[in-house]
């Protein structure tokens, strides 16, 4: 880059982009403007300056902490009671007592294995679920 007989040469492999930008501005700045770039805009490197946005939209924002992301009611069919444990539970208190020890795969009445949500028969499905969705409940 050059401006007013000033030349800036930077090894882009040696420095991060923020360092290159800082060096360019320090070398080529004239009252807050790099003259060789004044008035330049293209879709590749920048956007034309606008003092006011074209569209101002009203936006509702919701902040979530990521702990509870999904239904907060019992997973038992036709049960709409609140979860006993919203952080990692799937059943209300009544259905945890009745079904919490069973495999969480629909229509399976086998006992679940320790430290998992499924029986031995459905262990592969549980691990596939964990890989795909993380530590969500089934």
N, C-alpha and C positions, 0 to 999 in steps of 0.2 A: 504494500500500500504506500502511496506517496501523497504528500500535500505540502505545498510551499517549500519545495526542495528538501523535504524530510522523507527519508526512506526507512521503513520498518521491515526488518527481516527476522522471522521467528521460525524456529524448528518446531513444527506442529507435532512431531512425534515425541518431543522432549517435554512439552508443557501441556497442561490441561487447558481446555477452552476458556475457562474463567481467567486464567493467568494471561493467555494470549489477548483476550479482550481488554484486560486492564492495561497491558503494555501498549496496545494499539491506541487506546484512549489517552494514555499519558503522553505518547509521542505525537499524536496527530490532533489532539484537542485544540480548538480555538474558541474560547469563550463558551465551552459546553457543547460545541458542534464539531464534528469531523467534516471539514468542508468538502472533501471528495465524495462524501456520502450524503451531503445535504440535498434534499429533494428526491433522493433515490428510494424507490420502493418496488418490490417485485414479489410475486407469490412464493418464490423460493426462499428468500432470506428475511423478509419483513412484511409488514402490512402498512399501508398508508396511515399516517397519524389522523385520528379523529378526536376532537375535543369532547364530543358527545356521542354516545352509542346510537346506532341506527334503531335498535329495538331495545326497549327497557321492559322487561317482563317481571311480573310479581312471581316470586318463587317461594314455595314453602319448603323448608328444609327440616329434616328429621335426623337427629344424631342418635346412633345406636352404639352400644359398647361391644356388640358381637356375641354376648353370652347367650341371650335368648333370641333365637332367630327362627321362628316357626310357630306352629300351633302350641298354645299353652293349655290345651285341654287333653284329657285322657285319650290314649290311643285305642282303648277298647271300643269295639264297634258300638255305635249309637250312644256312647257315653260323652257327655259334655261337661263333666266335673273338672275343676281345676287340677293341675298337676300337683302331686305331693311334693315333688322336688323340681322346680322350674329350671334349675341349672343343668341337670343331666337326666332327669326322669322322663318316663313316657306314660306312666299310669297315675291315676288318682290313688288315694290311700286304699280304698276298698279293692280296686283291681290289682294293685301291687301285692296285697296280701293274697288274693286269689290266684294271680297269674305271674307275679314277679319272678318266680323260680322256674318258669317255663321258657322255652325257646320263643324268641320274639318274631319269628317268621310266621306269617299268617297260616292258620290251620295246622300248626304243628303243636302237639301236646307233649313233646319230649322235654326232659329237664335240661336246662341250659348248663353249659360248662362254666366253671369258675372264671372270673375276670373276662367274661365275654357276654354277649347277649343272645347267643344261639347254642343249639345242641351240636354234638360232634358231626351229625349228618349235614348241617347247614353252616359249618365253620368256614368253608371256602366262600360262601356268599357273604358272610359277615366281614371277612377280611377284604373282599372286593369292595364292599360298601365303605369300609374305612379308608381304603386307598382312594376311592373316587370322591367321597364326601368329607373326609376327615373324621373327627371324633363326634359326629352327630349320632343321635339315637335312632334306632331302627324301630 
